[in-house]
Structure formats: structure tokens, C-alpha cells
Amino acid sequence: MSDMTFDKMINQMTPAIYESLKQAVALRKWPDGRYLTPEQTELCLEAVIRFEVENNVPEENRVGYLERRTCGAGATGAGVTPEMAGLARDATRD
């Protein structure tokens, strides 16, 4: 039986393996085309997140990162006209 633990695996993970796991999670497939099981997806995602944290991957490059968009106004949307927000059209009309 191997003495490889999850922590050891993360510590030995190369950037190439990280990218491969990240792609596998995104596509839900291994590079050879086989689909990941839900358990494999969960473990791969955990490994990717742990790698990102332990290797100080910039936030904007991390899996699941969403950029905040504000339409040129503050994050609250203050000062955004209904036209700019796409709310000028009555959604109930055809």
C-alpha cells in the first residue's frame, strides 16, 4: 500500500498537473475523454483549490473566480441609469 497522502500529493503537485486537474474539473472529463465521477470531480476540485492556496495563485487566476462588473459605477450601482442597466424596456411587452 502506498504511503502517499492527500497532503503529500498536493505538496508534490507540479503546475502542469494542477493545470490538467483544473481542466478536468472544468470539462468534467479526463484528458483521454473519460468522464469524471462525482467523487473524482470533488477530489480534483479540492486538490486544485488546495494547490492554489498553498502556492499563492493570484485570486483572479483561481478556479471559480468571478470578476465584479459595475457598469462604470460603484459596486452598489449608484448613478447607473435604467437604460445603462438594461431596465428601460418593459419586460412584459412582446
HUQUITA-V732619 format. One record per run of one state. SS is the DSSP state (A for helix, B for strand, O for the rest). FROM is the first residue (numbers start at 1). TO is the last residue. If there is no record, write none. Layout:
ss = {SS SS}
from = {FROM FROM}
to = {TO TO}
//
This chain:
ss = {O A O A O B O B O A O A O A O}
from = {1 6 13 15 28 29 30 35 36 38 55 59 62 82 86}
to = {5 12 14 27 28 29 34 35 37 54 58 61 81 85 94}
//
